[in-house]
Amino acid sequence: MARETADDESQLNRRSYLKAASAAATTGALVGLTTASSTQKATDDERSTGVTNGTPLEEMTWKVDRTWRNVLPDEFGLIETPALPLYRWEMDAQPFRSAAEGTGNMIGKHLLTGNDIDQRISAGTMTVSNKSGNFEAIGFEPRCHPIAPFFGGMLRVEKYSGKSGMSNEASNAGIGLIKDDDNYLWVGSDVAANSLQLFEKLTDSSGTTHTNTVTFDTEYALPTAPFDLYVIFQGDRVSCLAREDDDSKGWKYYGDADIGKAGGTNPVCDFFDKQVWETFNPYIHTECGKGESVILSDFELFYSYQLGVRGPIPVTYKDGAPLIKDDKLYCALTPASVDHRGFQSIATIDLETFEIDMKSVLFTEAKTDYISNYVASHVIYDDEQDRFTIMWSGFGNGPNDPKQDDDFQRIWVTHTVENILHGTHYLEAVDSNLPRSSDLGNGGYHDFNGIYDESVGKWRAIYNSGGIDEVSIAETTDQSLTSGWKVLDTYQDSANQIEGGRIVRVNGEYQVLYADPKMAGQMVSCDYPTVSTNRAGFNLDVNTNDEAPHPSVIPVPYDGGTKYKLITMDETKIYDKAETSHGSLWMYEAIEQANEYEFPERIDSTLEI
């Protein structure tokens, strides 16, 4: 890690930044897998505008191209249990807003118990020590602030001191959120209790201060220094992980807990409320008894804090053509997390090196100044109007979401001229009003995927219309995608999880795809525009170890023709204690290729990517 050092600075001088992508794959072949040939950009002369004599989708044979479960660096632990492979991406646009100017990397110091103690910077580390006096706690606030309460923080604890059972004769450290001396929470070490813990001190609107302590999994003792502390903030939840230097099994998952309630049933601080969230800032917590000290280094804040990734949905043009630039596919990804508290991101997947880079983070407001982390979105670029459309799946906050207080998930619509391929964005969203079956499945609807079919002058879309066991295809002439929807066909199977619908073009024709565990390859294709006519499975050996692998078939321009990729994910839990810590990305490639490209060449686009 790059470090900034300055002996004359009185506060921790560390650059908070987004870690380089640990999901970056090497270019060599993996054992048991076949690495695809490098994709090449076709020239205008080479590329045709449609495929008419290619192999039908149901006759294609697919082979594993790459799985991201197997390409994470050794430092994150790949195979051993209870190791956790951690997806982390670098953003090429700074995702944190600047706070007030100050010296070094830390700009605020909070004397949480009223008295100051010694802090020293040397060789990129900070030592906090209490040479005399009472047990004291101090917080250090960085010069950055995540734009939403969904992020990760990592802190290197080089050394701590103290005795088990002696709370005033110990030194502790952690990562937390702070507003002022009466409103803060932190996750970190409790040397006296030999454990990791959550501590909250929050003051409600009446002025009453509430405190709460949660001890994480007692199966694991407090890590021996030096160790890395990894804290995942997920709106109203927090998760705790740690990794010792000599631990061959990598990260251990200590558990998760509610935050903001301070032990009560109702929020004292609702971090989904944007106005509340803006008053809190991440911070480093330290505390020392008399004669004790703690040494810290390598403090980082970053997005994509997660334990997996889900919902790979290629960014497309209105006609369904994938957005590919310099051999990089732009793809909407939902970083998975504990309790489904993920969020929407857009990343690039290099189709030659398989490197993944997060490019943007997207949030929507369920109501004014209320943060919603909707997910599984189809992002569509209209090159005629130079604007994006986002069709969000309203999993997100669930019962905390005032726009979905009837327990039904919805599909939401955003139209924006902002370039959402980069940076961090708050976006307004309205209900799509797609028809739904309120008496089927588990309620709600999700997994929208659509195209504008110019031959009929209509938008057509597949989506889950009655929970996880019903898919429908509908159409509308309304360009706002908020009214006039008419259902063309529905398929329902209460015994199976059928979801992840896509409309793709193969062999010059649109086809409708979705997951179906009872079909070959656990995926199905249908005649367009239906979800039930000529249902056919996929000719591939499923390696995703679970049901419902979403079938995103991607026509990739290659040597003047088309190479077909299929990107999907599994639902395998990475760690048993993290109930929703899944899944991993998989990419397949069809053995068959086409001599022409499926879509026309696009030129003179105003989109900057």
TAZI-V760955 format. One record per helix or strand of 3 or more residues. SS is the DSSP state (2 for helix, 1 for strand). FROM is the first residue (numbers start at 1). LEN is the number of residues. If there is no record, write none. Layout:
BEGIN
SS/FROM/LEN  SS/FROM/LEN
END
This chain:
BEGIN
2/57/3  1/61/7  2/68/3  2/74/3  1/106/6  1/118/5  1/125/6  1/136/7  1/150/11  1/170/11  1/183/8  1/195/9  1/209/7  1/227/8  1/237/8  1/252/7  2/274/4  1/281/8  1/292/11  1/308/7  1/328/9  2/338/3  1/343/8  1/356/12  1/370/3  1/375/8  1/387/7  2/398/3  2/402/3  1/411/6  1/423/6  1/446/8  1/458/7  1/470/7  1/486/7  1/502/5  1/509/7  2/520/3  1/523/5  1/552/7  1/561/9  1/585/10
END
